[in-house]
Amino acid sequence: MPPKIFYQSSMPRAGSTLLQNILAQNPEFYVTPTSGLLELVFGARLNYTNSAEFKAQDAALMKKAFLAFSRAGMEAYFQALTDKPYVLDKSRGWGVHFDLLKLIFDEEPKIICMVRDLRQILASMEKKFRQNPDKHRPIENHSNLSGTTTYKRALLHLQSPPVGLALDRLIEIHQRGWDKKILFVRFEDLTSDPQATLKRVYGYLGLPEFGHNFNNVPQATQEDDQVYGIAGLHAIRPKVEPLQNDYMSVIGKDAVRFLQSNFAWYFTLFGYTASPL
C-alpha cells in the first residue's frame, strides 16, 4: 500500500530541516531532504501540456490520464524509498501548487510551512555568506557593484531566489486563500516550545502524537550542500532551543528599517514586532 504523503513548503533558513529531522524520530515517518519530486511532476506536466501526441487526443481523457500518472508516479517514487506509512516531502514549491496537488489526489493536501522573523532570515543568509571567504560567492559582483555591501545583499535576497521567490509564493498563497488550509509554524515557536508545536503538527496531520527527544535530534536527512554553493546549509543543531536574535548587528539598521517599512504585511501576518530604530 502506498504511503500517505504530506508536504513541507517553508521559508529559507526557517527550520525546515530541523522539523524534518525531529519527525524522523517517529518510526512511522519517512522524511526527505530537499526533494526533487516536484521537479519530476513539473517535467511530466510540461510534456503533457506541449507535446503534439497529447494535443492530438481527447483533452478530457488525456487530463484524466496525466493526473493518474502523476499520482501513481508520486506514490511509486516513495514506495521505492520506504515501507513506512507516512512521508513528509520537503520542497519550497509545494505550497503555491496547492491546487495541482488537490487535482492529482482529489483531496486537499496537508502542507506545513515554517516561517521565521524575516530580519533573522536575512541575517542567517548573510552569516552563511560570510562563513567561507575563501570561496567565490555569486551574489557578490564587484565589477557591477552588485551585492558588494551587507545592505545590497539583503535587498538582493528579497528580490531573488530563494528568499524573494518564497515571499512571492506566500503572497500568492494568501491571495488564493490556501493559507486557511496550510499549517504555518514559526521557527521561534518550534525552538522555544517544541512539544506544543509538535502537538499542533500532529493535530493538523490527523495522526497520533509521538514522544520526541528534543535534546538529541540526530541528522537523518543528508544532502551535499556543495551543490547549492553554501557549505552547511542543511546542517542542524542536535538540541532544540531558542537562538539569539542578532539581526541588528548582522544586517544593520538600514536593512532592518527597509524590511519593517516594505514587508509590514509579513510582520503583521506572522506576529513579529517591529524594532525601534
N, C-alpha and C positions, 0 to 999 in steps of 0.2 A: 504494500500500500504506500502511495507517495506521501511524503511528509507535508504537514501544514506549513505554508510559507508565510512568514511575517517579514516586515521590511523596516530598515532603519535608513532615514534620509535626513542627515543632520548638517548643521553649520560646521565649517572647518574649525579645528582647534577647540572643539566644544565637548570633548569627552566621548566621542562616538566609539573609539577603540576601547576605551575603558569600559563602557557599558557592554560591549560585545564580550569582553573577557570576564566580566562579572557573571553574565548569563551563561558563559561557557562552563562555569562550575556546576550548573544543573545538567545532570547526565541525560536529560530528555532533549537538550538543545544542541543543535549544530549551528555554530556561528561562523560567519565568513569574515575574512579581512576585506579590504576594499575590493568589491566584486565587479567582474566584467559581464555578469549575466545580462544586465540591461543592454549592454552593447550588442549582445547576440540577438536580443529581441529587436533592437533598432535595425540591425543588418537585415533581418528577415522582413521587417516592415518596409524597409526601403525597396527591396526587391519585389515584394508583393505589390507595392504601390506603382512601381515604374516598369516592371518587366512586361513586355508585349504578350507573353504567354498567359499572364493573369488577366491583362486587359481584354484579351480576346475571348474570355469565357464569361459565364454568367456572374455578374458582380456580387449578387447576394450569396451565391453558392461559394465563391472564392473568399468572401469575407468570413463566412462560417468556417471554411477550411483553414484559413490563416489563424483565426482565433483558437481553433482546436489544436493546430500545430504549435502555436506559442505556448498554450497551457501544457500540453503533453511534453514539449521540449523543456520547459522550466522544471516540471516535476521530474522528468528523467535525468536532468542535469544533477539534481540533488540526490536522486536515488543511486547515482553512480558514485556519490561522495560520502553518503552516510545512510545508516539504517535507523537513525534517530527520528522520533515522530514530529519534531518541530525544528524549523530552520529560521534564523534571523539573518537576512541578506542585507549587507550594508552597501549602499550606493547613494550618493547625494542627489541622483536624478529621480529616484522613485516618487518622492512627494509630489512633484509637479506633473507626474504621469499617473496620478490617481485614477483618472478616467480610463486610461488604457488598461490598467490592472483590473479595474472593475469590469471592463468589457471582456477581457480574457477569461476571468474566473467567474463571471456572472455573480459577483458579490463584492461588497465594499472591502477593500484591503485594509489591513491593520498596519499603520505606519507610525513609527516613533521618530520624532525629530528632536535631537539635542540642540539647545541654544545656549549662548553664553553672552555675558556683557560684551558688546561689540568693541568697546575700548580695550578690553582684555584680549579679545581675539586678535586685534591688530598688534597689540603688544607681544603676543605669543608669536605671531608671524615675524615681527621684527627681531625677536630674540633668536629665532631659527635662522634668520638672515645673518646675524652676527656670529653665529656659532662656529662657522668654518671659513675664516677669512682666506685660507689657502686655496679655496675652491672658487671657480667662476660662478657668479650669481647673475642669471639672465635678467633679473629685474633692474639691475644697475647698469646704466649705459652712459659713460662719461662723454662720449662723442656727441650725443644729442641732449645731454643734461637731463636724462630721464632716470628717475629713481636714485638720484645722487645724494639725497638727504632723507632723513627719517620721515619728515613731513611728506615729501614727494612719494615715498614708498607707501605710506599709509593711504594716500589718495589713489595710488595705482592699484592697491589691493581692493579698494572699493569699486573700481571700475573694470576689473578683470577677474577671471577665474583664479582660485576657487571662491574667494570671498564675495566678489561682486556678483558672480553668477548665482551663488547661493542666496544672496539678498534678493535678487530679481525673482528667484523661484519662490521665496517666501511671500513676496508681494503678490505674485500670481496665485499662490495657494489661498491666500486670504481673499483676493478678488473673486475667486471661483467658489468660495465657501467651503473648500475642502478642509480648512483649519478646524472646523467643527467635528471632523471625523478623525483627525490626526492627534496623537498624544505628544504634546510639547513638554520636554523635560529640561529644566535649567541645570546647567553644569554645576552651578553653585548649590542647588538643592541636592543633587546626587552626591556631591562631596561632603556636604555638611550633615545630611541625614539620609544616608544610603538605604537604610532599612525602610523608611517611609516611602522613599522614591521607588524602590523595587516593588513595594506593595501596590503602588499606583500602576506600575508597568504590568504586573501580573493581572491586576484587575482589568486593565484595558484589553489585554490579550485574552482574557477569559480563561486563565489557567490557574491551577493551584499554586500557592506560594512555595518557595524553596528557601531553606536556611543557608544563606550565603555567608562566606567568610570575608569580611571587608578589610581585615587586617593583613590578608595574604591573598592577593589576586594574581595567580600565575598568568604569564603571557601565552595564551593558547593560539592566538592568531599570529601568523608570520607572513611578512612581505618584505621584499627587498626595496628599501626606501631610496636606494641609489637610482632606481628607475624614475623616481619623482624629483631627483636632484637635491633632496634635502635629507641628510642623514638623521636617523632617529625620529622621523616624522610620526611613526605609529608605535613608538615605544611607550609603555605605560609604567607608572609607579605602582609597586605592589600593594601599597596601603592606600585605602580610600580616605582622604582627608582634605579639608579646605586648603586652597592655595591663596597666597597673598596677592592682593590687587596691586600691581606695580605699574599700571598703565601710564600714570602721570610721569614717572621717572623714565619710562622707556620711550614713549612716543611724544611726550611733551604737551604743553598747554594748547598750542595752536591746533594740533591734530585732535585733541580732546574737544576743544571748542567747535571745530568743524563737525565732528561726529554728533555732538549734542544738538547742534543747530540744524543739521541736514538729515539726521536719522532719528529725529524725535519719535517718529512712529514706532521704531524698533524698541526704544526705551519704554515707551508707554505700553506697547503690546505685551512685553515680557516682564514688566515691573522693575526696570532698572532706574535708579535715581541719578539725575544729573549732578555732576560735581561742581561746587562753587569755583569760579575762576577769577 
